[in-house]
Amino acid sequence: MKKPANGSSNLPDPTYGDNMIGTKTVKLEFPKDCNIILGHSHFIKTVEDIHETLVNNVPGIKFGLAFCESSGPCLVRSTGTDEELKKIAEKNALNLGAGHSFIIILGKGFYPINVLNAIKNVPEVCRIFCSTANPVEVILAETSQGRGVLGVVDGSHTKGIETEDDVEERKEFLRKIGYKL
């Protein structure tokens, strides 16, 4: 196939390989009383370093962590302090199959706010896509080489602007869970 003079084409060019891209969404599955953190890193050492970061920042933390290796055997690498959460993280990582992505499933009573900055400071961590307890759909790009995370849909569509009653409810909630005096 000959490239058009302006260099643009929506069709694969056999000279440059298959440059077709597809998109898909994958719903993350985790218990309703858990929070998750989905991120991107760049090195197999991520598994050990994030594990150490979590246990050093929140003693007794319960979590499962899975990382999608993107070279060599391309395995899901995992660790955690809770076997069930580790298995949930592994299943989600395998479903995503996006190179160098990682997912942390935090156990009931453990929250991203307590570990997120520490995780962001792990040298291998490139970015965080989301940290939430909401339902999550991950938007993936897929090429002949592999998959990558384009973004996430975190929770539901916004329905309006808060009222004074909503402000009061928000403030009461933050005090109830101990994040404000």
mmCIF file of the C-alpha atoms, coordinates in Angstrom:
data_MODEL
# 
_entry.id   MODEL 
# 
loop_
_atom_site.group_PDB 
_atom_site.id 
_atom_site.type_symbol 
_atom_site.label_atom_id 
_atom_site.label_alt_id 
_atom_site.label_comp_id 
_atom_site.label_asym_id 
_atom_site.label_entity_id 
_atom_site.label_seq_id 
_atom_site.pdbx_PDB_ins_code 
_atom_site.Cartn_x 
_atom_site.Cartn_y 
_atom_site.Cartn_z 
_atom_site.occupancy 
_atom_site.B_iso_or_equiv 
_atom_site.pdbx_formal_charge 
_atom_site.auth_seq_id 
_atom_site.auth_comp_id 
_atom_site.auth_asym_id 
_atom_site.auth_atom_id 
_atom_site.pdbx_PDB_model_num 
ATOM 1   C CA . MET A 1 1   ? 0.000   0.000   0.000  1.00 0.00 ? 1   MET A CA 1 
ATOM 2   C CA . LYS A 1 2   ? 1.368   3.417   -0.941 1.00 0.00 ? 2   LYS A CA 1 
ATOM 3   C CA . LYS A 1 3   ? 1.086   6.251   1.617  1.00 0.00 ? 3   LYS A CA 1 
ATOM 4   C CA . PRO A 1 4   ? -0.815  9.335   0.469  1.00 0.00 ? 4   PRO A CA 1 
ATOM 5   C CA . ALA A 1 5   ? 1.341   12.355  -0.388 1.00 0.00 ? 5   ALA A CA 1 
ATOM 6   C CA . ASN A 1 6   ? 0.325   14.132  2.838  1.00 0.00 ? 6   ASN A CA 1 
ATOM 7   C CA . GLY A 1 7   ? 1.469   11.104  4.890  1.00 0.00 ? 7   GLY A CA 1 
ATOM 8   C CA . SER A 1 8   ? -1.913  10.467  6.507  1.00 0.00 ? 8   SER A CA 1 
ATOM 9   C CA . SER A 1 9   ? -3.808  7.223   6.308  1.00 0.00 ? 9   SER A CA 1 
ATOM 10  C CA . ASN A 1 10  ? -6.283  5.319   8.436  1.00 0.00 ? 10  ASN A CA 1 
ATOM 11  C CA . LEU A 1 11  ? -5.102  2.034   6.943  1.00 0.00 ? 11  LEU A CA 1 
ATOM 12  C CA . PRO A 1 12  ? -2.159  -0.091  8.055  1.00 0.00 ? 12  PRO A CA 1 
ATOM 13  C CA . ASP A 1 13  ? 1.057   0.502   6.146  1.00 0.00 ? 13  ASP A CA 1 
ATOM 14  C CA . PRO A 1 14  ? 2.867   -2.804  5.596  1.00 0.00 ? 14  PRO A CA 1 
ATOM 15  C CA . THR A 1 15  ? 6.179   -0.946  5.527  1.00 0.00 ? 15  THR A CA 1 
ATOM 16  C CA . TYR A 1 16  ? 5.707   0.236   9.114  1.00 0.00 ? 16  TYR A CA 1 
ATOM 17  C CA . GLY A 1 17  ? 3.814   -2.738  10.557 1.00 0.00 ? 17  GLY A CA 1 
ATOM 18  C CA . ASP A 1 18  ? 0.316   -2.927  11.943 1.00 0.00 ? 18  ASP A CA 1 
ATOM 19  C CA . ASN A 1 19  ? -0.518  0.480   13.336 1.00 0.00 ? 19  ASN A CA 1 
ATOM 20  C CA . MET A 1 20  ? -4.179  -0.268  14.010 1.00 0.00 ? 20  MET A CA 1 
ATOM 21  C CA . ILE A 1 21  ? -5.505  0.612   17.446 1.00 0.00 ? 21  ILE A CA 1 
ATOM 22  C CA . GLY A 1 22  ? -8.618  -0.558  19.214 1.00 0.00 ? 22  GLY A CA 1 
ATOM 23  C CA . THR A 1 23  ? -10.201 0.568   22.442 1.00 0.00 ? 23  THR A CA 1 
ATOM 24  C CA . LYS A 1 24  ? -12.092 -1.339  25.077 1.00 0.00 ? 24  LYS A CA 1 
ATOM 25  C CA . THR A 1 25  ? -13.265 -0.908  28.640 1.00 0.00 ? 25  THR A CA 1 
ATOM 26  C CA . VAL A 1 26  ? -12.669 -3.240  31.555 1.00 0.00 ? 26  VAL A CA 1 
ATOM 27  C CA . LYS A 1 27  ? -14.701 -2.984  34.762 1.00 0.00 ? 27  LYS A CA 1 
ATOM 28  C CA . LEU A 1 28  ? -12.646 -3.410  37.908 1.00 0.00 ? 28  LEU A CA 1 
ATOM 29  C CA . GLU A 1 29  ? -14.178 -5.846  40.368 1.00 0.00 ? 29  GLU A CA 1 
ATOM 30  C CA . PHE A 1 30  ? -13.552 -5.416  44.089 1.00 0.00 ? 30  PHE A CA 1 
ATOM 31  C CA . PRO A 1 31  ? -15.546 -5.632  47.336 1.00 0.00 ? 31  PRO A CA 1 
ATOM 32  C CA . LYS A 1 32  ? -17.852 -2.679  48.069 1.00 0.00 ? 32  LYS A CA 1 
ATOM 33  C CA . ASP A 1 33  ? -16.128 -1.936  51.382 1.00 0.00 ? 33  ASP A CA 1 
ATOM 34  C CA . CYS A 1 34  ? -12.680 -1.667  49.761 1.00 0.00 ? 34  CYS A CA 1 
ATOM 35  C CA . ASN A 1 35  ? -10.800 1.161   48.056 1.00 0.00 ? 35  ASN A CA 1 
ATOM 36  C CA . ILE A 1 36  ? -8.487  0.706   45.089 1.00 0.00 ? 36  ILE A CA 1 
ATOM 37  C CA . ILE A 1 37  ? -5.519  2.519   43.624 1.00 0.00 ? 37  ILE A CA 1 
ATOM 38  C CA . LEU A 1 38  ? -4.748  2.074   39.920 1.00 0.00 ? 38  LEU A CA 1 
ATOM 39  C CA . GLY A 1 39  ? -1.426  3.332   38.624 1.00 0.00 ? 39  GLY A CA 1 
ATOM 40  C CA . HIS A 1 40  ? 1.405   2.999   36.122 1.00 0.00 ? 40  HIS A CA 1 
ATOM 41  C CA . SER A 1 41  ? 5.042   2.286   36.864 1.00 0.00 ? 41  SER A CA 1 
ATOM 42  C CA . HIS A 1 42  ? 8.123   1.255   34.923 1.00 0.00 ? 42  HIS A CA 1 
ATOM 43  C CA . PHE A 1 43  ? 10.011  -1.563  36.598 1.00 0.00 ? 43  PHE A CA 1 
ATOM 44  C CA . ILE A 1 44  ? 9.468   -5.046  38.060 1.00 0.00 ? 44  ILE A CA 1 
ATOM 45  C CA . LYS A 1 45  ? 10.852  -3.754  41.396 1.00 0.00 ? 45  LYS A CA 1 
ATOM 46  C CA . THR A 1 46  ? 7.549   -1.882  41.764 1.00 0.00 ? 46  THR A CA 1 
ATOM 47  C CA . VAL A 1 47  ? 5.960   -4.864  43.528 1.00 0.00 ? 47  VAL A CA 1 
ATOM 48  C CA . GLU A 1 48  ? 8.466   -4.919  46.383 1.00 0.00 ? 48  GLU A CA 1 
ATOM 49  C CA . ASP A 1 49  ? 8.777   -1.139  46.693 1.00 0.00 ? 49  ASP A CA 1 
ATOM 50  C CA . ILE A 1 50  ? 5.032   -0.466  46.856 1.00 0.00 ? 50  ILE A CA 1 
ATOM 51  C CA . HIS A 1 51  ? 4.600   -3.339  49.338 1.00 0.00 ? 51  HIS A CA 1 
ATOM 52  C CA . GLU A 1 52  ? 7.293   -1.835  51.593 1.00 0.00 ? 52  GLU A CA 1 
ATOM 53  C CA . THR A 1 53  ? 5.778   1.640   51.234 1.00 0.00 ? 53  THR A CA 1 
ATOM 54  C CA . LEU A 1 54  ? 2.327   0.457   52.280 1.00 0.00 ? 54  LEU A CA 1 
ATOM 55  C CA . VAL A 1 55  ? 3.450   -1.497  55.354 1.00 0.00 ? 55  VAL A CA 1 
ATOM 56  C CA . ASN A 1 56  ? 5.882   1.221   56.436 1.00 0.00 ? 56  ASN A CA 1 
ATOM 57  C CA . ASN A 1 57  ? 3.250   3.970   56.232 1.00 0.00 ? 57  ASN A CA 1 
ATOM 58  C CA . VAL A 1 58  ? 0.268   2.158   57.783 1.00 0.00 ? 58  VAL A CA 1 
ATOM 59  C CA . PRO A 1 59  ? 1.192   -0.582  60.262 1.00 0.00 ? 59  PRO A CA 1 
ATOM 60  C CA . GLY A 1 60  ? -1.186  -3.535  60.003 1.00 0.00 ? 60  GLY A CA 1 
ATOM 61  C CA . ILE A 1 61  ? -2.537  -2.486  56.606 1.00 0.00 ? 61  ILE A CA 1 
ATOM 62  C CA . LYS A 1 62  ? -4.451  -5.153  54.663 1.00 0.00 ? 62  LYS A CA 1 
ATOM 63  C CA . PHE A 1 63  ? -3.995  -5.086  50.902 1.00 0.00 ? 63  PHE A CA 1 
ATOM 64  C CA . GLY A 1 64  ? -3.424  -7.003  47.714 1.00 0.00 ? 64  GLY A CA 1 
ATOM 65  C CA . LEU A 1 65  ? -1.155  -5.650  44.960 1.00 0.00 ? 65  LEU A CA 1 
ATOM 66  C CA . ALA A 1 66  ? -0.724  -6.852  41.396 1.00 0.00 ? 66  ALA A CA 1 
ATOM 67  C CA . PHE A 1 67  ? 1.570   -5.516  38.652 1.00 0.00 ? 67  PHE A CA 1 
ATOM 68  C CA . CYS A 1 68  ? 1.443   -6.278  34.910 1.00 0.00 ? 68  CYS A CA 1 
ATOM 69  C CA . GLU A 1 69  ? 4.947   -7.030  33.693 1.00 0.00 ? 69  GLU A CA 1 
ATOM 70  C CA . SER A 1 70  ? 5.467   -5.767  30.121 1.00 0.00 ? 70  SER A CA 1 
ATOM 71  C CA . SER A 1 71  ? 8.590   -7.585  28.964 1.00 0.00 ? 71  SER A CA 1 
ATOM 72  C CA . GLY A 1 72  ? 10.136  -11.027 29.275 1.00 0.00 ? 72  GLY A CA 1 
ATOM 73  C CA . PRO A 1 73  ? 7.482   -13.492 30.444 1.00 0.00 ? 73  PRO A CA 1 
ATOM 74  C CA . CYS A 1 74  ? 4.865   -10.681 30.843 1.00 0.00 ? 74  CYS A CA 1 
ATOM 75  C CA . LEU A 1 75  ? 3.400   -12.112 34.036 1.00 0.00 ? 75  LEU A CA 1 
ATOM 76  C CA . VAL A 1 76  ? 1.169   -10.618 36.700 1.00 0.00 ? 76  VAL A CA 1 
ATOM 77  C CA . ARG A 1 77  ? 3.489   -10.133 39.679 1.00 0.00 ? 77  ARG A CA 1 
ATOM 78  C CA . SER A 1 78  ? 1.791   -9.855  43.069 1.00 0.00 ? 78  SER A CA 1 
ATOM 79  C CA . THR A 1 79  ? 2.124   -9.512  46.806 1.00 0.00 ? 79  THR A CA 1 
ATOM 80  C CA . GLY A 1 80  ? 0.040   -8.427  49.760 1.00 0.00 ? 80  GLY A CA 1 
ATOM 81  C CA . THR A 1 81  ? -0.788  -8.874  53.399 1.00 0.00 ? 81  THR A CA 1 
ATOM 82  C CA . ASP A 1 82  ? -4.191  -10.446 52.726 1.00 0.00 ? 82  ASP A CA 1 
ATOM 83  C CA . GLU A 1 83  ? -4.463  -13.500 50.449 1.00 0.00 ? 83  GLU A CA 1 
ATOM 84  C CA . GLU A 1 84  ? -8.056  -12.789 49.317 1.00 0.00 ? 84  GLU A CA 1 
ATOM 85  C CA . LEU A 1 85  ? -7.245  -9.169  48.405 1.00 0.00 ? 85  LEU A CA 1 
ATOM 86  C CA . LYS A 1 86  ? -4.115  -10.351 46.584 1.00 0.00 ? 86  LYS A CA 1 
ATOM 87  C CA . LYS A 1 87  ? -6.214  -12.747 44.470 1.00 0.00 ? 87  LYS A CA 1 
ATOM 88  C CA . ILE A 1 88  ? -8.701  -9.963  43.659 1.00 0.00 ? 88  ILE A CA 1 
ATOM 89  C CA . ALA A 1 89  ? -5.817  -7.702  42.582 1.00 0.00 ? 89  ALA A CA 1 
ATOM 90  C CA . GLU A 1 90  ? -4.343  -10.501 40.432 1.00 0.00 ? 90  GLU A CA 1 
ATOM 91  C CA . LYS A 1 91  ? -7.674  -11.135 38.697 1.00 0.00 ? 91  LYS A CA 1 
ATOM 92  C CA . ASN A 1 92  ? -8.135  -7.420  37.908 1.00 0.00 ? 92  ASN A CA 1 
ATOM 93  C CA . ALA A 1 93  ? -4.554  -7.047  36.662 1.00 0.00 ? 93  ALA A CA 1 
ATOM 94  C CA . LEU A 1 94  ? -4.911  -10.077 34.403 1.00 0.00 ? 94  LEU A CA 1 
ATOM 95  C CA . ASN A 1 95  ? -8.189  -8.696  33.009 1.00 0.00 ? 95  ASN A CA 1 
ATOM 96  C CA . LEU A 1 96  ? -6.525  -5.340  32.324 1.00 0.00 ? 96  LEU A CA 1 
ATOM 97  C CA . GLY A 1 97  ? -3.369  -6.838  30.825 1.00 0.00 ? 97  GLY A CA 1 
ATOM 98  C CA . ALA A 1 98  ? -1.925  -3.339  30.390 1.00 0.00 ? 98  ALA A CA 1 
ATOM 99  C CA . GLY A 1 99  ? 1.864   -3.257  30.596 1.00 0.00 ? 99  GLY A CA 1 
ATOM 100 C CA . HIS A 1 100 ? 3.368   -1.721  33.733 1.00 0.00 ? 100 HIS A CA 1 
ATOM 101 C CA . SER A 1 101 ? -0.024  -1.008  35.287 1.00 0.00 ? 101 SER A CA 1 
ATOM 102 C CA . PHE A 1 102 ? -0.582  -1.874  38.932 1.00 0.00 ? 102 PHE A CA 1 
ATOM 103 C CA . ILE A 1 103 ? -3.624  -2.192  41.121 1.00 0.00 ? 103 ILE A CA 1 
ATOM 104 C CA . ILE A 1 104 ? -3.830  -2.092  44.890 1.00 0.00 ? 104 ILE A CA 1 
ATOM 105 C CA . ILE A 1 105 ? -6.937  -3.364  46.679 1.00 0.00 ? 105 ILE A CA 1 
ATOM 106 C CA . LEU A 1 106 ? -7.048  -1.871  50.177 1.00 0.00 ? 106 LEU A CA 1 
ATOM 107 C CA . GLY A 1 107 ? -8.871  -3.809  52.884 1.00 0.00 ? 107 GLY A CA 1 
ATOM 108 C CA . LYS A 1 108 ? -11.901 -2.535  54.774 1.00 0.00 ? 108 LYS A CA 1 
ATOM 109 C CA . GLY A 1 109 ? -10.970 0.404   56.996 1.00 0.00 ? 109 GLY A CA 1 
ATOM 110 C CA . PHE A 1 110 ? -7.849  1.368   55.001 1.00 0.00 ? 110 PHE A CA 1 
ATOM 111 C CA . TYR A 1 111 ? -7.974  4.417   52.753 1.00 0.00 ? 111 TYR A CA 1 
ATOM 112 C CA . PRO A 1 112 ? -5.923  5.861   49.871 1.00 0.00 ? 112 PRO A CA 1 
ATOM 113 C CA . ILE A 1 113 ? -5.627  9.222   51.630 1.00 0.00 ? 113 ILE A CA 1 
ATOM 114 C CA . ASN A 1 114 ? -3.243  7.569   54.125 1.00 0.00 ? 114 ASN A CA 1 
ATOM 115 C CA . VAL A 1 115 ? -0.865  6.089   51.514 1.00 0.00 ? 115 VAL A CA 1 
ATOM 116 C CA . LEU A 1 116 ? -1.343  7.921   48.222 1.00 0.00 ? 116 LEU A CA 1 
ATOM 117 C CA . ASN A 1 117 ? 1.463   10.486  48.542 1.00 0.00 ? 117 ASN A CA 1 
ATOM 118 C CA . ALA A 1 118 ? 3.875   7.801   49.723 1.00 0.00 ? 118 ALA A CA 1 
ATOM 119 C CA . ILE A 1 119 ? 2.979   5.655   46.686 1.00 0.00 ? 119 ILE A CA 1 
ATOM 120 C CA . LYS A 1 120 ? 3.458   8.634   44.355 1.00 0.00 ? 120 LYS A CA 1 
ATOM 121 C CA . ASN A 1 121 ? 6.955   9.014   45.818 1.00 0.00 ? 121 ASN A CA 1 
ATOM 122 C CA . VAL A 1 122 ? 7.987   5.441   44.954 1.00 0.00 ? 122 VAL A CA 1 
ATOM 123 C CA . PRO A 1 123 ? 10.674  5.997   42.275 1.00 0.00 ? 123 PRO A CA 1 
ATOM 124 C CA . GLU A 1 124 ? 9.112   3.503   39.820 1.00 0.00 ? 124 GLU A CA 1 
ATOM 125 C CA . VAL A 1 125 ? 5.623   5.040   39.968 1.00 0.00 ? 125 VAL A CA 1 
ATOM 126 C CA . CYS A 1 126 ? 4.923   7.206   36.922 1.00 0.00 ? 126 CYS A CA 1 
ATOM 127 C CA . ARG A 1 127 ? 1.294   8.142   37.593 1.00 0.00 ? 127 ARG A CA 1 
ATOM 128 C CA . ILE A 1 128 ? -1.885  7.337   39.440 1.00 0.00 ? 128 ILE A CA 1 
ATOM 129 C CA . PHE A 1 129 ? -5.024  6.908   37.343 1.00 0.00 ? 129 PHE A CA 1 
ATOM 130 C CA . CYS A 1 130 ? -7.447  6.796   40.272 1.00 0.00 ? 130 CYS A CA 1 
ATOM 131 C CA . SER A 1 131 ? -7.885  6.009   43.942 1.00 0.00 ? 131 SER A CA 1 
ATOM 132 C CA . THR A 1 132 ? -11.479 5.323   44.856 1.00 0.00 ? 132 THR A CA 1 
ATOM 133 C CA . ALA A 1 133 ? -14.163 3.120   46.345 1.00 0.00 ? 133 ALA A CA 1 
ATOM 134 C CA . ASN A 1 134 ? -16.477 3.933   43.416 1.00 0.00 ? 134 ASN A CA 1 
ATOM 135 C CA . PRO A 1 135 ? -17.195 1.558   40.545 1.00 0.00 ? 135 PRO A CA 1 
ATOM 136 C CA . VAL A 1 136 ? -14.383 1.935   37.970 1.00 0.00 ? 136 VAL A CA 1 
ATOM 137 C CA . GLU A 1 137 ? -14.194 1.287   34.246 1.00 0.00 ? 137 GLU A CA 1 
ATOM 138 C CA . VAL A 1 138 ? -10.715 1.409   32.744 1.00 0.00 ? 138 VAL A CA 1 
ATOM 139 C CA . ILE A 1 139 ? -10.416 2.625   29.152 1.00 0.00 ? 139 ILE A CA 1 
ATOM 140 C CA . LEU A 1 140 ? -7.726  0.658   27.330 1.00 0.00 ? 140 LEU A CA 1 
ATOM 141 C CA . ALA A 1 141 ? -5.965  1.057   23.996 1.00 0.00 ? 141 ALA A CA 1 
ATOM 142 C CA . GLU A 1 142 ? -4.955  -2.185  22.326 1.00 0.00 ? 142 GLU A CA 1 
ATOM 143 C CA . THR A 1 143 ? -2.440  -2.546  19.511 1.00 0.00 ? 143 THR A CA 1 
ATOM 144 C CA . SER A 1 144 ? -0.586  -5.499  18.064 1.00 0.00 ? 144 SER A CA 1 
ATOM 145 C CA . GLN A 1 145 ? 2.129   -4.848  20.670 1.00 0.00 ? 145 GLN A CA 1 
ATOM 146 C CA . GLY A 1 146 ? -0.074  -4.804  23.769 1.00 0.00 ? 146 GLY A CA 1 
ATOM 147 C CA . ARG A 1 147 ? -2.414  -2.744  25.921 1.00 0.00 ? 147 ARG A CA 1 
ATOM 148 C CA . GLY A 1 148 ? -2.146  0.606   27.670 1.00 0.00 ? 148 GLY A CA 1 
ATOM 149 C CA . VAL A 1 149 ? -4.433  2.535   29.999 1.00 0.00 ? 149 VAL A CA 1 
ATOM 150 C CA . LEU A 1 150 ? -5.905  5.649   28.390 1.00 0.00 ? 150 LEU A CA 1 
ATOM 151 C CA . GLY A 1 151 ? -7.943  6.712   31.401 1.00 0.00 ? 151 GLY A CA 1 
ATOM 152 C CA . VAL A 1 152 ? -10.667 5.734   33.822 1.00 0.00 ? 152 VAL A CA 1 
ATOM 153 C CA . VAL A 1 153 ? -14.336 6.348   34.468 1.00 0.00 ? 153 VAL A CA 1 
ATOM 154 C CA . ASP A 1 154 ? -14.473 6.755   38.252 1.00 0.00 ? 154 ASP A CA 1 
ATOM 155 C CA . GLY A 1 155 ? -18.001 6.608   39.656 1.00 0.00 ? 155 GLY A CA 1 
ATOM 156 C CA . SER A 1 156 ? -21.171 8.100   38.226 1.00 0.00 ? 156 SER A CA 1 
ATOM 157 C CA . HIS A 1 157 ? -22.104 11.110  36.109 1.00 0.00 ? 157 HIS A CA 1 
ATOM 158 C CA . THR A 1 158 ? -22.398 14.405  38.045 1.00 0.00 ? 158 THR A CA 1 
ATOM 159 C CA . LYS A 1 159 ? -26.055 15.255  38.729 1.00 0.00 ? 159 LYS A CA 1 
ATOM 160 C CA . GLY A 1 160 ? -25.976 18.863  39.960 1.00 0.00 ? 160 GLY A CA 1 
ATOM 161 C CA . ILE A 1 161 ? -24.433 21.461  42.243 1.00 0.00 ? 161 ILE A CA 1 
ATOM 162 C CA . GLU A 1 162 ? -24.486 21.041  46.012 1.00 0.00 ? 162 GLU A CA 1 
ATOM 163 C CA . THR A 1 163 ? -26.942 23.029  48.113 1.00 0.00 ? 163 THR A CA 1 
ATOM 164 C CA . GLU A 1 164 ? -26.323 24.460  51.589 1.00 0.00 ? 164 GLU A CA 1 
ATOM 165 C CA . ASP A 1 165 ? -27.826 21.253  53.026 1.00 0.00 ? 165 ASP A CA 1 
ATOM 166 C CA . ASP A 1 166 ? -25.397 19.195  50.917 1.00 0.00 ? 166 ASP A CA 1 
ATOM 167 C CA . VAL A 1 167 ? -22.473 21.281  52.236 1.00 0.00 ? 167 VAL A CA 1 
ATOM 168 C CA . GLU A 1 168 ? -23.577 20.625  55.806 1.00 0.00 ? 168 GLU A CA 1 
ATOM 169 C CA . GLU A 1 169 ? -23.979 16.904  55.077 1.00 0.00 ? 169 GLU A CA 1 
ATOM 170 C CA . ARG A 1 170 ? -20.466 16.769  53.544 1.00 0.00 ? 170 ARG A CA 1 
ATOM 171 C CA . LYS A 1 171 ? -18.918 18.484  56.565 1.00 0.00 ? 171 LYS A CA 1 
ATOM 172 C CA . GLU A 1 172 ? -20.780 16.206  58.987 1.00 0.00 ? 172 GLU A CA 1 
ATOM 173 C CA . PHE A 1 173 ? -19.590 13.139  57.051 1.00 0.00 ? 173 PHE A CA 1 
ATOM 174 C CA . LEU A 1 174 ? -15.930 14.257  57.202 1.00 0.00 ? 174 LEU A CA 1 
ATOM 175 C CA . ARG A 1 175 ? -16.203 14.756  60.956 1.00 0.00 ? 175 ARG A CA 1 
ATOM 176 C CA . LYS A 1 176 ? -17.988 11.430  61.405 1.00 0.00 ? 176 LYS A CA 1 
ATOM 177 C CA . ILE A 1 177 ? -15.152 9.507   59.732 1.00 0.00 ? 177 ILE A CA 1 
ATOM 178 C CA . GLY A 1 178 ? -12.496 11.477  61.655 1.00 0.00 ? 178 GLY A CA 1 
ATOM 179 C CA . TYR A 1 179 ? -10.975 13.632  58.906 1.00 0.00 ? 179 TYR A CA 1 
ATOM 180 C CA . LYS A 1 180 ? -12.118 16.981  60.338 1.00 0.00 ? 180 LYS A CA 1 
ATOM 181 C CA . LEU A 1 181 ? -12.518 18.254  63.918 1.00 0.00 ? 181 LEU A CA 1 
# 
